[in-house]
Amino acid sequence: MTRPQNKDYGLVFFGLLALWIGIELVYSSGWLSIRAILQSPIRTGPKANSIAGLLQRPHQAPPPRVWFAPYTSFPEPGQVESAWRSGVYDTFLAYPPSGVASNYGAMKLGPADLLFSQASSQGLAQEARLAMDLGYQFFALDLGAINQGGKIAALCKTVPSCQVSSDGYALLPLDRAHGAWIGSLGGVHRLYPDFPQRAAGFRWAGVVLQPDQWFLPAGSDLVIKPGPRPLVRVWARAMSSNALYVYRDADLSVPVASRLHSRQRRIWLSLVPGLGRADLCLQLPGKHPCSPIRLARNQPRREISSLVSLGQVTTIIIQALYGPGGEAIQLNQSPVVPGSQEQAVFGVEIE
């Protein structure tokens, strides 16, 4: 019989040592504490004074229709807006186990997400009116994601059946009899006004801009001219081409199209400050050649409403650039948009 070599003893020793360390780690992590796990709050349901507890309904009852505000689409940007939330997905903890019918979770830049994001960008009052018109029963407003959480908490005390949860939501009723509080939202706004727009791509009035190709300078407002038909502007990152998609009216229901002003929408391209001229081309699917567009200091803004492809992607191609003195320049010499660190050649304006 061959006797084990010394190295075999070493392997056995280190194997047993690794097993012992593994057992200690598993035990110390609490994974073996089955009784404690079963008795944890996750298993026993939401606390009665949390938003999930306030929304809890018997299983046989229809789920409540709750609008979580300020509206956030999915996927969220890599930042947490609310001071009450500890992580990007912490909002999901607000949902009661019995379920709710909610506005949260759109992820495909569809008409609903388009409409919800636009309403949210117009302010909390417009968001609440939309929620009421769509038949939502409650407006769960995250007090940690707005600039005047104390004002809303005080308002809640004057609104019948309003409650403030232990996890920082004001649960307001959305019925015609008790909806007068919506008028008190003037001056109250979300901490990051364009948070829903940045989540999965800017969109307005039925126009969807290709994610990661467009930007706003830090601290800039998406809306550059407020009013019944707000005008918004987003800058295109300095790339060889940028893309946008415009919904056809046939793709939108009448109420959605009317709220998005899709039938009267107007779209312009505008030259970035500091550039002398840009020769662009609008490429439509299956169409050759593309449609030339020239932006210059004496005509820095051109309307393209009639040139975009409805229901398909329109690509804006950069063909030639010129500096303020008329000299030809390269794309990497494009000006930096004031207030940002991003270079751009043009922006898109949508009304």
Buried (B, 14 or more C-beta within 10 A) or exposed (E): EEEEEEEEEEEEEEEEEEEEEEEEEEEEEEEEEEEEEEEEEEEEBBBEEBBBBBBBEEEEEEBBBBBBBBBBBBEBBEEBBBBBBEEBEEBEBBBBEBEBEBBBEBEEBBBBBBBBBBBBBBBBBBBBBBBBEBEBBBBBBBBBBBEBBEBBBEBBEEBEEBBBBEBBBBBBBBEEEBBEBBEBBEEBBBBBBBBBBBBBBBBBBBBBBBBEBBBBBEEBEBBEEEEEEBBBBBBBBBBEBBBBBBBEBEBBEEEBBEBBBBEEBBBBBBBBEBBBBBBBBBBBEEEEEBBEBBBBBEEBEBEBEEBBBBEEBBBBBBEEBBBEEEEEBEEEEBBBBEEBEBBBBBBBBBB
